[in-house]
């Protein structure tokens, strides 16, 4: 397994997250051509990392389905 340094990533919480302990997702932005995604309630568990184009396709697909 390859280790990816996420120390320079800035995290943004999903606008659908709430303060009452709901399902919270954070998406990272940084210098990599990758998009890290983590659970904001427990960021120490690490992140899933996706190629940027795959993440963009996922988000567009969700928008097309009317979920967002």
Backbone bond lengths (Angstrom), bond angles and torsions (degrees), N, CA, C in turn:
res aa  C-N    CA-C-N  psi(-1)  N-CA   C-N-CA  omega(-1)  CA-C   N-CA-C  phi
1 X - - - 1.446 - - 1.525 108.54 -
2 X 1.303 115.96 136.26 1.458 122.18 178.74 1.530 110.00 -89.20
3 X 1.311 116.98 135.68 1.465 121.92 177.82 1.525 108.22 -94.30
4 X 1.317 115.69 129.91 1.458 121.34 179.94 1.523 108.75 -111.50
5 X 1.316 116.45 128.34 1.467 121.78 -179.39 1.526 109.43 -76.50
6 X 1.321 116.35 114.19 1.469 121.69 179.49 1.527 112.00 -107.17
7 X 1.335 116.83 16.16 1.466 120.12 -175.46 1.532 112.99 -67.82
8 X 1.319 119.07 -23.44 1.466 121.27 -179.76 1.523 112.91 -100.09
9 X 1.307 116.52 13.91 1.460 121.33 -178.59 1.530 109.61 -86.31
10 X 1.323 116.50 136.87 1.464 119.78 171.96 1.528 106.80 -100.41
11 X 1.327 115.93 133.57 1.460 122.22 -174.20 1.516 111.28 -101.42
12 X 1.324 115.29 143.10 1.467 122.14 178.85 1.526 107.79 -129.10
13 X 1.329 115.69 125.28 1.467 120.09 179.74 1.520 110.22 -78.29
14 X 1.313 115.92 142.18 1.453 121.54 177.43 1.520 110.64 -57.75
15 X 1.325 116.11 142.07 1.467 120.09 178.02 1.527 111.15 -68.61
16 X 1.334 117.60 -13.59 1.459 121.16 178.75 1.528 112.08 -89.76
17 X 1.336 117.87 -4.55 1.457 121.42 176.51 1.521 108.68 -74.96
18 X 1.327 115.87 153.75 1.459 118.27 178.55 1.514 110.28 -131.51
19 X 1.318 116.53 174.01 1.462 121.28 -176.07 1.518 113.14 -89.01
20 X 1.326 118.51 -2.44 1.472 120.24 -177.61 1.525 112.43 -97.80
21 X 1.333 116.77 25.75 1.457 119.77 176.27 1.510 114.09 84.03
22 X 1.316 116.30 18.68 1.460 120.06 177.69 1.514 111.70 -66.16
23 X 1.287 116.21 -179.74 1.461 120.86 -179.24 1.518 109.00 -71.15
24 X 1.313 116.12 111.05 1.456 121.78 -173.42 1.523 110.77 -111.16
25 X 1.315 114.86 128.39 1.456 121.54 179.36 1.519 108.00 -123.62
26 X 1.325 115.71 137.45 1.450 121.04 173.97 1.524 108.45 -117.51
27 X 1.321 115.17 140.28 1.458 121.76 178.14 1.519 106.98 -115.58
28 X 1.316 115.88 133.65 1.458 120.42 -177.59 1.512 113.04 -96.53
29 X 1.314 114.73 150.39 1.463 122.18 173.07 1.511 107.19 -128.10
30 X 1.293 115.08 135.62 1.450 118.82 -179.69 1.511 111.46 -165.01
31 X 1.317 115.40 -163.80 1.460 120.44 -174.82 1.533 113.88 -78.86
32 X 1.311 118.33 -1.76 1.459 121.09 -175.59 1.529 111.81 -90.82
33 X 1.327 117.31 155.82 1.471 119.82 173.45 1.531 110.10 -83.26
34 X 1.326 115.07 30.75 1.460 122.45 -177.34 1.522 109.31 -127.00
35 X 1.327 116.09 157.96 1.465 120.84 178.05 1.527 108.08 -121.76
36 X 1.343 117.14 109.71 1.455 119.97 176.05 1.533 110.69 -84.13
37 X 1.328 115.79 143.77 1.460 122.40 179.81 1.519 107.26 -132.10
38 X 1.331 117.46 133.76 1.469 120.26 -178.35 1.517 110.87 -142.54
39 X 1.321 114.59 166.98 1.465 123.31 175.85 1.523 107.17 -84.54
40 X 1.320 117.71 117.04 1.461 120.31 -176.43 1.526 112.59 -68.79
41 X 1.332 117.40 -20.14 1.471 119.70 179.07 1.526 111.29 -75.44
42 X 1.333 117.36 -22.25 1.461 120.95 -178.94 1.529 110.09 -147.94
43 X 1.340 117.62 68.45 1.462 120.67 -176.47 1.525 114.13 -64.81
44 X 1.312 117.44 -17.42 1.470 119.66 -179.68 1.528 112.38 -69.66
45 X 1.318 117.11 -13.83 1.471 120.78 179.15 1.518 112.29 -75.68
46 X 1.321 116.95 -7.28 1.457 120.15 177.92 1.519 112.21 99.44
47 X 1.312 114.31 -169.97 1.461 120.43 -175.07 1.522 110.07 -137.75
48 X 1.312 114.81 153.05 1.460 121.25 167.65 1.522 105.38 -90.14
49 X 1.324 116.83 139.52 1.457 120.47 -176.42 1.529 109.14 -121.50
50 X 1.327 115.20 127.77 1.455 121.74 -177.38 1.523 110.29 -119.67
51 X 1.336 117.90 148.21 1.465 118.95 170.37 1.533 108.49 -60.38
52 X 1.319 116.99 141.24 1.469 121.16 -175.30 1.523 111.85 -55.51
53 X 1.320 118.49 -41.58 1.470 120.14 -179.20 1.521 111.66 -65.28
54 X 1.316 117.38 -36.43 1.470 120.65 177.99 1.519 110.50 -66.76
55 X 1.331 117.27 -41.71 1.461 120.73 178.70 1.530 110.46 -64.06
56 X 1.329 116.77 -43.00 1.462 120.46 178.83 1.530 110.67 -61.14
57 X 1.323 117.05 -41.08 1.466 120.95 178.76 1.532 110.43 -65.06
58 X 1.326 117.23 -39.61 1.461 121.50 177.56 1.531 110.66 -61.41
59 X 1.327 116.99 -48.54 1.466 121.32 -178.53 1.525 110.20 -62.88
60 X 1.321 117.97 -43.16 1.465 120.96 178.82 1.536 110.25 -63.30
61 X 1.330 116.88 -39.37 1.454 120.51 178.06 1.509 112.54 -63.55
62 X 1.325 117.12 -40.32 1.458 121.11 177.27 1.523 110.42 -64.99
63 X 1.305 116.74 -41.47 1.469 120.59 178.43 1.533 110.41 -62.27
64 X 1.316 117.76 -40.88 1.465 121.77 -179.02 1.532 111.52 -65.37
65 X 1.326 116.07 -29.12 1.461 120.35 179.26 1.525 112.28 -83.51
66 X 1.326 116.65 -3.13 1.461 120.94 177.73 1.518 113.59 77.53
67 X 1.323 117.65 16.99 1.460 120.82 -179.73 1.512 110.27 -77.36
68 X 1.310 117.46 -33.23 1.468 122.35 -178.32 1.500 109.29 -102.49
